[in-house]
Amino acid sequence: MPKNKTSYSEKWVKETPYIKKSTKGDHFAFCIRCRVDVDISNKGIGDVKAHAGTLKHQRNERSVNSSLEIDR
């Protein structure tokens, strides 16, 4: 029996403002920082948080935060 896949939810943006709906479909979220689609079909927001823990995402997040501090 196939397992139900998790679909994107707009309410996740409050908790993870670096994502938005992906053009790849309901089972993906788009990371604005990394410019990649994250497959959320297994764990949903857990998949997004796992992506946020990657080295690539952390570097991009620091870069954005540094740029925001310079603009002030």
PDB file of N, CA, C and O in Angstrom:
ATOM      1  N   MET A   1       0.848  -1.177   0.000  1.00  0.00           N
ATOM      2  CA  MET A   1       0.000   0.000   0.000  1.00  0.00           C
ATOM      3  C   MET A   1       0.897   1.246   0.000  1.00  0.00           C
ATOM      4  O   MET A   1       1.787   1.357   0.843  1.00  0.00           O
ATOM      5  N   PRO A   2       0.675   2.190  -0.939  1.00  0.00           N
ATOM      6  CA  PRO A   2       1.509   3.394  -1.007  1.00  0.00           C
ATOM      7  C   PRO A   2       1.273   4.325   0.178  1.00  0.00           C
ATOM      8  O   PRO A   2       0.157   4.478   0.675  1.00  0.00           O
ATOM      9  N   LYS A   3       2.349   4.928   0.600  1.00  0.00           N
ATOM     10  CA  LYS A   3       2.297   5.881   1.707  1.00  0.00           C
ATOM     11  C   LYS A   3       1.820   7.247   1.188  1.00  0.00           C
ATOM     12  O   LYS A   3       2.154   7.635   0.069  1.00  0.00           O
ATOM     13  N   ASN A   4       1.050   7.966   1.991  1.00  0.00           N
ATOM     14  CA  ASN A   4       0.613   9.304   1.600  1.00  0.00           C
ATOM     15  C   ASN A   4       1.803  10.249   1.575  1.00  0.00           C
ATOM     16  O   ASN A   4       2.653  10.221   2.466  1.00  0.00           O
ATOM     17  N   LYS A   5       1.855  11.083   0.550  1.00  0.00           N
ATOM     18  CA  LYS A   5       2.936  12.062   0.435  1.00  0.00           C
ATOM     19  C   LYS A   5       2.493  13.381   1.056  1.00  0.00           C
ATOM     20  O   LYS A   5       1.320  13.749   0.995  1.00  0.00           O
ATOM     21  N   THR A   6       3.443  14.082   1.650  1.00  0.00           N
ATOM     22  CA  THR A   6       3.168  15.376   2.258  1.00  0.00           C
ATOM     23  C   THR A   6       3.170  16.455   1.180  1.00  0.00           C
ATOM     24  O   THR A   6       4.028  16.453   0.297  1.00  0.00           O
ATOM     25  N   SER A   7       2.229  17.359   1.250  1.00  0.00           N
ATOM     26  CA  SER A   7       2.138  18.478   0.312  1.00  0.00           C
ATOM     27  C   SER A   7       2.559  19.771   0.995  1.00  0.00           C
ATOM     28  O   SER A   7       2.499  19.888   2.219  1.00  0.00           O
ATOM     29  N   TYR A   8       2.983  20.729   0.198  1.00  0.00           N
ATOM     30  CA  TYR A   8       3.417  22.038   0.683  1.00  0.00           C
ATOM     31  C   TYR A   8       2.278  22.744   1.411  1.00  0.00           C
ATOM     32  O   TYR A   8       1.114  22.625   1.029  1.00  0.00           O
ATOM     33  N   SER A   9       2.629  23.478   2.460  1.00  0.00           N
ATOM     34  CA  SER A   9       1.642  24.249   3.220  1.00  0.00           C
ATOM     35  C   SER A   9       2.164  25.676   3.419  1.00  0.00           C
ATOM     36  O   SER A   9       3.297  25.869   3.859  1.00  0.00           O
ATOM     37  N   GLU A  10       1.353  26.653   3.100  1.00  0.00           N
ATOM     38  CA  GLU A  10       1.739  28.062   3.263  1.00  0.00           C
ATOM     39  C   GLU A  10       2.040  28.416   4.719  1.00  0.00           C
ATOM     40  O   GLU A  10       2.808  29.343   4.978  1.00  0.00           O
ATOM     41  N   LYS A  11       1.451  27.699   5.667  1.00  0.00           N
ATOM     42  CA  LYS A  11       1.681  28.020   7.081  1.00  0.00           C
ATOM     43  C   LYS A  11       3.132  27.763   7.495  1.00  0.00           C
ATOM     44  O   LYS A  11       3.573  28.280   8.521  1.00  0.00           O
ATOM     45  N   TRP A  12       3.880  26.977   6.720  1.00  0.00           N
ATOM     46  CA  TRP A  12       5.286  26.719   7.032  1.00  0.00           C
ATOM     47  C   TRP A  12       6.151  27.971   6.889  1.00  0.00           C
ATOM     48  O   TRP A  12       7.219  28.058   7.495  1.00  0.00           O
ATOM     49  N   VAL A  13       5.700  28.934   6.098  1.00  0.00           N
ATOM     50  CA  VAL A  13       6.493  30.144   5.831  1.00  0.00           C
ATOM     51  C   VAL A  13       6.731  30.936   7.119  1.00  0.00           C
ATOM     52  O   VAL A  13       7.772  31.578   7.260  1.00  0.00           O
ATOM     53  N   LYS A  14       5.794  30.902   8.048  1.00  0.00           N
ATOM     54  CA  LYS A  14       5.984  31.597   9.331  1.00  0.00           C
ATOM     55  C   LYS A  14       7.189  31.043  10.070  1.00  0.00           C
ATOM     56  O   LYS A  14       7.969  31.794  10.655  1.00  0.00           O
ATOM     57  N   GLU A  15       7.338  29.727  10.041  1.00  0.00           N
ATOM     58  CA  GLU A  15       8.423  29.058  10.752  1.00  0.00           C
ATOM     59  C   GLU A  15       9.725  29.033   9.942  1.00  0.00           C
ATOM     60  O   GLU A  15      10.816  29.058  10.511  1.00  0.00           O
ATOM     61  N   THR A  16       9.604  28.983   8.629  1.00  0.00           N
ATOM     62  CA  THR A  16      10.759  28.898   7.739  1.00  0.00           C
ATOM     63  C   THR A  16      10.588  29.907   6.602  1.00  0.00           C
ATOM     64  O   THR A  16      10.184  29.525   5.504  1.00  0.00           O
ATOM     65  N   PRO A  17      10.886  31.186   6.843  1.00  0.00           N
ATOM     66  CA  PRO A  17      10.622  32.233   5.851  1.00  0.00           C
ATOM     67  C   PRO A  17      11.482  32.152   4.595  1.00  0.00           C
ATOM     68  O   PRO A  17      11.268  32.920   3.657  1.00  0.00           O
ATOM     69  N   TYR A  18      12.437  31.250   4.558  1.00  0.00           N
ATOM     70  CA  TYR A  18      13.314  31.113   3.398  1.00  0.00           C
ATOM     71  C   TYR A  18      12.752  30.145   2.360  1.00  0.00           C
ATOM     72  O   TYR A  18      13.435  29.843   1.381  1.00  0.00           O
ATOM     73  N   ILE A  19      11.519  29.646   2.546  1.00  0.00           N
ATOM     74  CA  ILE A  19      10.925  28.752   1.555  1.00  0.00           C
ATOM     75  C   ILE A  19       9.683  29.382   0.951  1.00  0.00           C
ATOM     76  O   ILE A  19       9.064  30.279   1.523  1.00  0.00           O
ATOM     77  N   LYS A  20       9.345  28.876  -0.228  1.00  0.00           N
ATOM     78  CA  LYS A  20       8.090  29.242  -0.874  1.00  0.00           C
ATOM     79  C   LYS A  20       7.641  28.047  -1.698  1.00  0.00           C
ATOM     80  O   LYS A  20       8.368  27.060  -1.815  1.00  0.00           O
ATOM     81  N   LYS A  21       6.470  28.130  -2.259  1.00  0.00           N
ATOM     82  CA  LYS A  21       5.932  27.035  -3.059  1.00  0.00           C
ATOM     83  C   LYS A  21       6.815  26.822  -4.285  1.00  0.00           C
ATOM     84  O   LYS A  21       7.232  27.782  -4.933  1.00  0.00           O
ATOM     85  N   SER A  22       7.090  25.582  -4.593  1.00  0.00           N
ATOM     86  CA  SER A  22       7.925  25.228  -5.735  1.00  0.00           C
ATOM     87  C   SER A  22       7.095  25.131  -7.009  1.00  0.00           C
ATOM     88  O   SER A  22       5.901  24.833  -6.964  1.00  0.00           O
ATOM     89  N   THR A  23       7.732  25.381  -8.128  1.00  0.00           N
ATOM     90  CA  THR A  23       7.061  25.201  -9.420  1.00  0.00           C
ATOM     91  C   THR A  23       7.070  23.736  -9.838  1.00  0.00           C
ATOM     92  O   THR A  23       6.428  23.371 -10.823  1.00  0.00           O
ATOM     93  N   LYS A  24       7.795  22.888  -9.098  1.00  0.00           N
ATOM     94  CA  LYS A  24       7.876  21.462  -9.422  1.00  0.00           C
ATOM     95  C   LYS A  24       6.653  20.679  -8.961  1.00  0.00           C
ATOM     96  O   LYS A  24       6.459  19.539  -9.382  1.00  0.00           O
ATOM     97  N   GLY A  25       5.841  21.261  -8.116  1.00  0.00           N
ATOM     98  CA  GLY A  25       4.632  20.570  -7.669  1.00  0.00           C
ATOM     99  C   GLY A  25       4.410  20.693  -6.173  1.00  0.00           C
ATOM    100  O   GLY A  25       5.188  21.323  -5.458  1.00  0.00           O
ATOM    101  N   ASP A  26       3.333  20.077  -5.721  1.00  0.00           N
ATOM    102  CA  ASP A  26       2.910  20.177  -4.323  1.00  0.00           C
ATOM    103  C   ASP A  26       3.829  19.459  -3.347  1.00  0.00           C
ATOM    104  O   ASP A  26       3.798  19.747  -2.151  1.00  0.00           O
ATOM    105  N   HIS A  27       4.638  18.541  -3.828  1.00  0.00           N
ATOM    106  CA  HIS A  27       5.494  17.752  -2.953  1.00  0.00           C
ATOM    107  C   HIS A  27       6.913  18.306  -2.864  1.00  0.00           C
ATOM    108  O   HIS A  27       7.852  17.600  -2.495  1.00  0.00           O
ATOM    109  N   PHE A  28       7.049  19.597  -3.214  1.00  0.00           N
ATOM    110  CA  PHE A  28       8.339  20.277  -3.160  1.00  0.00           C
ATOM    111  C   PHE A  28       8.168  21.663  -2.558  1.00  0.00           C
ATOM    112  O   PHE A  28       7.109  22.280  -2.675  1.00  0.00           O
ATOM    113  N   ALA A  29       9.229  22.144  -1.911  1.00  0.00           N
ATOM    114  CA  ALA A  29       9.302  23.530  -1.434  1.00  0.00           C
ATOM    115  C   ALA A  29      10.544  24.119  -2.079  1.00  0.00           C
ATOM    116  O   ALA A  29      11.521  23.405  -2.305  1.00  0.00           O
ATOM    117  N   PHE A  30      10.521  25.400  -2.375  1.00  0.00           N
ATOM    118  CA  PHE A  30      11.666  26.059  -2.990  1.00  0.00           C
ATOM    119  C   PHE A  30      12.398  26.864  -1.933  1.00  0.00           C
ATOM    120  O   PHE A  30      11.798  27.709  -1.269  1.00  0.00           O
ATOM    121  N   CYS A  31      13.702  26.608  -1.770  1.00  0.00           N
ATOM    122  CA  CYS A  31      14.521  27.364  -0.830  1.00  0.00           C
ATOM    123  C   CYS A  31      15.039  28.608  -1.540  1.00  0.00           C
ATOM    124  O   CYS A  31      15.803  28.510  -2.501  1.00  0.00           O
ATOM    125  N   ILE A  32      14.627  29.759  -1.071  1.00  0.00           N
ATOM    126  CA  ILE A  32      15.016  31.026  -1.672  1.00  0.00           C
ATOM    127  C   ILE A  32      16.509  31.267  -1.502  1.00  0.00           C
ATOM    128  O   ILE A  32      17.149  31.816  -2.399  1.00  0.00           O
ATOM    129  N   ARG A  33      17.073  30.868  -0.371  1.00  0.00           N
ATOM    130  CA  ARG A  33      18.499  31.087  -0.088  1.00  0.00           C
ATOM    131  C   ARG A  33      19.406  30.291  -1.024  1.00  0.00           C
ATOM    132  O   ARG A  33      20.403  30.811  -1.526  1.00  0.00           O
ATOM    133  N   CYS A  34      19.052  29.027  -1.253  1.00  0.00           N
ATOM    134  CA  CYS A  34      19.908  28.122  -2.032  1.00  0.00           C
ATOM    135  C   CYS A  34      19.468  27.981  -3.487  1.00  0.00           C
ATOM    136  O   CYS A  34      20.199  27.449  -4.322  1.00  0.00           O
ATOM    137  N   ARG A  35      18.274  28.462  -3.770  1.00  0.00           N
ATOM    138  CA  ARG A  35      17.693  28.346  -5.104  1.00  0.00           C
ATOM    139  C   ARG A  35      17.599  26.889  -5.548  1.00  0.00           C
ATOM    140  O   ARG A  35      17.984  26.530  -6.661  1.00  0.00           O
ATOM    141  N   VAL A  36      17.077  26.069  -4.651  1.00  0.00           N
ATOM    142  CA  VAL A  36      16.875  24.648  -4.950  1.00  0.00           C
ATOM    143  C   VAL A  36      15.485  24.225  -4.501  1.00  0.00           C
ATOM    144  O   VAL A  36      14.893  24.812  -3.595  1.00  0.00           O
ATOM    145  N   ASP A  37      14.983  23.190  -5.163  1.00  0.00           N
ATOM    146  CA  ASP A  37      13.724  22.578  -4.768  1.00  0.00           C
ATOM    147  C   ASP A  37      14.023  21.466  -3.776  1.00  0.00           C
ATOM    148  O   ASP A  37      14.899  20.634  -4.009  1.00  0.00           O
ATOM    149  N   VAL A  38      13.293  21.458  -2.676  1.00  0.00           N
ATOM    150  CA  VAL A  38      13.468  20.463  -1.623  1.00  0.00           C
ATOM    151  C   VAL A  38      12.280  19.511  -1.667  1.00  0.00           C
ATOM    152  O   VAL A  38      11.128  19.938  -1.602  1.00  0.00           O
ATOM    153  N   ASP A  39      12.570  18.221  -1.778  1.00  0.00           N
ATOM    154  CA  ASP A  39      11.521  17.203  -1.782  1.00  0.00           C
ATOM    155  C   ASP A  39      10.956  17.086  -0.364  1.00  0.00           C
ATOM    156  O   ASP A  39      11.673  16.726   0.570  1.00  0.00           O
ATOM    157  N   ILE A  40       9.681  17.390  -0.215  1.00  0.00           N
ATOM    158  CA  ILE A  40       9.041  17.371   1.105  1.00  0.00           C
ATOM    159  C   ILE A  40       8.037  16.232   1.236  1.00  0.00           C
ATOM    160  O   ILE A  40       7.262  16.189   2.191  1.00  0.00           O
ATOM    161  N   SER A  41       8.051  15.318   0.285  1.00  0.00           N
ATOM    162  CA  SER A  41       7.024  14.277   0.244  1.00  0.00           C
ATOM    163  C   SER A  41       7.094  13.305   1.420  1.00  0.00           C
ATOM    164  O   SER A  41       6.085  12.688   1.761  1.00  0.00           O
ATOM    165  N   ASN A  42       8.258  13.155   2.044  1.00  0.00           N
ATOM    166  CA  ASN A  42       8.385  12.181   3.139  1.00  0.00           C
ATOM    167  C   ASN A  42       8.031  12.752   4.501  1.00  0.00           C
ATOM    168  O   ASN A  42       7.156  12.227   5.189  1.00  0.00           O
ATOM    169  N   LYS A  43       8.711  13.834   4.897  1.00  0.00           N
ATOM    170  CA  LYS A  43       8.550  14.367   6.252  1.00  0.00           C
ATOM    171  C   LYS A  43       7.998  15.783   6.289  1.00  0.00           C
ATOM    172  O   LYS A  43       7.834  16.345   7.371  1.00  0.00           O
ATOM    173  N   GLY A  44       7.711  16.362   5.158  1.00  0.00           N
ATOM    174  CA  GLY A  44       7.153  17.707   5.115  1.00  0.00           C
ATOM    175  C   GLY A  44       8.113  18.745   5.660  1.00  0.00           C
ATOM    176  O   GLY A  44       9.224  18.896   5.151  1.00  0.00           O
ATOM    177  N   ILE A  45       7.695  19.460   6.688  1.00  0.00           N
ATOM    178  CA  ILE A  45       8.515  20.525   7.277  1.00  0.00           C
ATOM    179  C   ILE A  45       9.824  19.951   7.826  1.00  0.00           C
ATOM    180  O   ILE A  45      10.826  20.664   7.897  1.00  0.00           O
ATOM    181  N   GLY A  46       9.828  18.695   8.207  1.00  0.00           N
ATOM    182  CA  GLY A  46      11.052  18.044   8.668  1.00  0.00           C
ATOM    183  C   GLY A  46      12.091  17.974   7.563  1.00  0.00           C
ATOM    184  O   GLY A  46      13.285  18.119   7.822  1.00  0.00           O
ATOM    185  N   ASP A  47      11.644  17.753   6.328  1.00  0.00           N
ATOM    186  CA  ASP A  47      12.558  17.753   5.181  1.00  0.00           C
ATOM    187  C   ASP A  47      13.139  19.142   4.964  1.00  0.00           C
ATOM    188  O   ASP A  47      14.317  19.276   4.635  1.00  0.00           O
ATOM    189  N   VAL A  48      12.325  20.174   5.144  1.00  0.00           N
ATOM    190  CA  VAL A  48      12.796  21.551   4.990  1.00  0.00           C
ATOM    191  C   VAL A  48      13.831  21.877   6.066  1.00  0.00           C
ATOM    192  O   VAL A  48      14.860  22.490   5.783  1.00  0.00           O
ATOM    193  N   LYS A  49      13.552  21.466   7.289  1.00  0.00           N
ATOM    194  CA  LYS A  49      14.496  21.727   8.386  1.00  0.00           C
ATOM    195  C   LYS A  49      15.790  20.950   8.190  1.00  0.00           C
ATOM    196  O   LYS A  49      16.865  21.446   8.528  1.00  0.00           O
ATOM    197  N   ALA A  50      15.701  19.738   7.650  1.00  0.00           N
ATOM    198  CA  ALA A  50      16.913  18.970   7.353  1.00  0.00           C
ATOM    199  C   ALA A  50      17.748  19.703   6.303  1.00  0.00           C
ATOM    200  O   ALA A  50      18.973  19.755   6.406  1.00  0.00           O
ATOM    201  N   HIS A  51      17.087  20.266   5.298  1.00  0.00           N
ATOM    202  CA  HIS A  51      17.806  21.050   4.285  1.00  0.00           C
ATOM    203  C   HIS A  51      18.481  22.256   4.938  1.00  0.00           C
ATOM    204  O   HIS A  51      19.618  22.589   4.605  1.00  0.00           O
ATOM    205  N   ALA A  52      17.786  22.902   5.860  1.00  0.00           N
ATOM    206  CA  ALA A  52      18.337  24.083   6.531  1.00  0.00           C
ATOM    207  C   ALA A  52      19.594  23.747   7.322  1.00  0.00           C
ATOM    208  O   ALA A  52      20.402  24.632   7.602  1.00  0.00           O
ATOM    209  N   GLY A  53      19.765  22.496   7.681  1.00  0.00           N
ATOM    210  CA  GLY A  53      20.947  22.076   8.423  1.00  0.00           C
ATOM    211  C   GLY A  53      22.150  21.778   7.540  1.00  0.00           C
ATOM    212  O   GLY A  53      23.233  21.492   8.051  1.00  0.00           O
ATOM    213  N   THR A  54      21.977  21.841   6.226  1.00  0.00           N
ATOM    214  CA  THR A  54      23.093  21.551   5.328  1.00  0.00           C
ATOM    215  C   THR A  54      24.093  22.699   5.313  1.00  0.00           C
ATOM    216  O   THR A  54      23.746  23.852   5.570  1.00  0.00           O
ATOM    217  N   LEU A  55      25.321  22.364   5.010  1.00  0.00           N
ATOM    218  CA  LEU A  55      26.384  23.361   4.947  1.00  0.00           C
ATOM    219  C   LEU A  55      26.073  24.439   3.912  1.00  0.00           C
ATOM    220  O   LEU A  55      26.284  25.625   4.166  1.00  0.00           O
ATOM    221  N   LYS A  56      25.576  24.032   2.756  1.00  0.00           N
ATOM    222  CA  LYS A  56      25.248  24.995   1.697  1.00  0.00           C
ATOM    223  C   LYS A  56      24.235  26.020   2.192  1.00  0.00           C
ATOM    224  O   LYS A  56      24.423  27.222   2.005  1.00  0.00           O
ATOM    225  N   HIS A  57      23.167  25.552   2.818  1.00  0.00           N
ATOM    226  CA  HIS A  57      22.131  26.469   3.293  1.00  0.00           C
ATOM    227  C   HIS A  57      22.671  27.393   4.388  1.00  0.00           C
ATOM    228  O   HIS A  57      22.384  28.591   4.390  1.00  0.00           O
ATOM    229  N   GLN A  58      23.437  26.846   5.299  1.00  0.00           N
ATOM    230  CA  GLN A  58      23.983  27.665   6.389  1.00  0.00           C
ATOM    231  C   GLN A  58      24.905  28.757   5.847  1.00  0.00           C
ATOM    232  O   GLN A  58      24.869  29.891   6.325  1.00  0.00           O
ATOM    233  N   ARG A  59      25.727  28.425   4.856  1.00  0.00           N
ATOM    234  CA  ARG A  59      26.594  29.443   4.240  1.00  0.00           C
ATOM    235  C   ARG A  59      25.769  30.526   3.572  1.00  0.00           C
ATOM    236  O   ARG A  59      26.057  31.714   3.721  1.00  0.00           O
ATOM    237  N   ASN A  60      24.743  30.120   2.835  1.00  0.00           N
ATOM    238  CA  ASN A  60      23.890  31.095   2.152  1.00  0.00           C
ATOM    239  C   ASN A  60      23.132  31.965   3.146  1.00  0.00           C
ATOM    240  O   ASN A  60      22.948  33.159   2.910  1.00  0.00           O
ATOM    241  N   GLU A  61      22.698  31.388   4.237  1.00  0.00           N
ATOM    242  CA  GLU A  61      21.986  32.142   5.278  1.00  0.00           C
ATOM    243  C   GLU A  61      22.915  33.195   5.904  1.00  0.00           C
ATOM    244  O   GLU A  61      22.517  34.342   6.109  1.00  0.00           O
ATOM    245  N   ARG A  62      24.152  32.790   6.201  1.00  0.00           N
ATOM    246  CA  ARG A  62      25.126  33.746   6.757  1.00  0.00           C
ATOM    247  C   ARG A  62      25.412  34.876   5.772  1.00  0.00           C
ATOM    248  O   ARG A  62      25.559  36.032   6.169  1.00  0.00           O
ATOM    249  N   SER A  63      25.489  34.542   4.509  1.00  0.00           N
ATOM    250  CA  SER A  63      25.747  35.540   3.479  1.00  0.00           C
ATOM    251  C   SER A  63      24.619  36.564   3.413  1.00  0.00           C
ATOM    252  O   SER A  63      24.867  37.766   3.315  1.00  0.00           O
ATOM    253  N   VAL A  64      23.388  36.086   3.466  1.00  0.00           N
ATOM    254  CA  VAL A  64      22.232  36.982   3.440  1.00  0.00           C
ATOM    255  C   VAL A  64      22.229  37.864   4.680  1.00  0.00           C
ATOM    256  O   VAL A  64      21.994  39.068   4.580  1.00  0.00           O
ATOM    257  N   ASN A  65      22.484  37.285   5.839  1.00  0.00           N
ATOM    258  CA  ASN A  65      22.496  38.058   7.074  1.00  0.00           C
ATOM    259  C   ASN A  65      23.603  39.104   7.073  1.00  0.00           C
ATOM    260  O   ASN A  65      23.401  40.208   7.579  1.00  0.00           O
ATOM    261  N   SER A  66      24.761  38.784   6.519  1.00  0.00           N
ATOM    262  CA  SER A  66      25.862  39.747   6.421  1.00  0.00           C
ATOM    263  C   SER A  66      25.485  40.903   5.516  1.00  0.00           C
ATOM    264  O   SER A  66      25.787  42.059   5.809  1.00  0.00           O
ATOM    265  N   SER A  67      24.821  40.583   4.412  1.00  0.00           N
ATOM    266  CA  SER A  67      24.396  41.621   3.482  1.00  0.00           C
ATOM    267  C   SER A  67      23.374  42.544   4.123  1.00  0.00           C
ATOM    268  O   SER A  67      23.401  43.753   3.893  1.00  0.00           O
ATOM    269  N   LEU A  68      22.474  41.989   4.921  1.00  0.00           N
ATOM    270  CA  LEU A  68      21.462  42.808   5.593  1.00  0.00           C
ATOM    271  C   LEU A  68      22.113  43.761   6.595  1.00  0.00           C
ATOM    272  O   LEU A  68      21.672  44.901   6.739  1.00  0.00           O
ATOM    273  N   GLU A  69      23.160  43.303   7.288  1.00  0.00           N
ATOM    274  CA  GLU A  69      23.855  44.159   8.238  1.00  0.00           C
ATOM    275  C   GLU A  69      24.586  45.298   7.545  1.00  0.00           C
ATOM    276  O   GLU A  69      24.643  46.407   8.077  1.00  0.00           O
ATOM    277  N   ILE A  70      25.140  45.046   6.379  1.00  0.00           N
ATOM    278  CA  ILE A  70      25.845  46.078   5.615  1.00  0.00           C
ATOM    279  C   ILE A  70      24.874  47.142   5.129  1.00  0.00           C
ATOM    280  O   ILE A  70      25.207  48.327   5.106  1.00  0.00           O
ATOM    281  N   ASP A  71      23.674  46.723   4.741  1.00  0.00           N
ATOM    282  CA  ASP A  71      22.670  47.656   4.216  1.00  0.00           C
ATOM    283  C   ASP A  71      22.120  48.595   5.277  1.00  0.00           C
ATOM    284  O   ASP A  71      21.522  49.616   4.938  1.00  0.00           O
ATOM    285  N   ARG A  72      22.302  48.283   6.526  1.00  0.00           N
ATOM    286  CA  ARG A  72      21.712  49.117   7.602  1.00  0.00           C
ATOM    287  C   ARG A  72      22.432  50.392   7.778  1.00  0.00           C
ATOM    288  O   ARG A  72      22.063  51.196   8.634  1.00  0.00           O
TER     289      ARG A  72
END
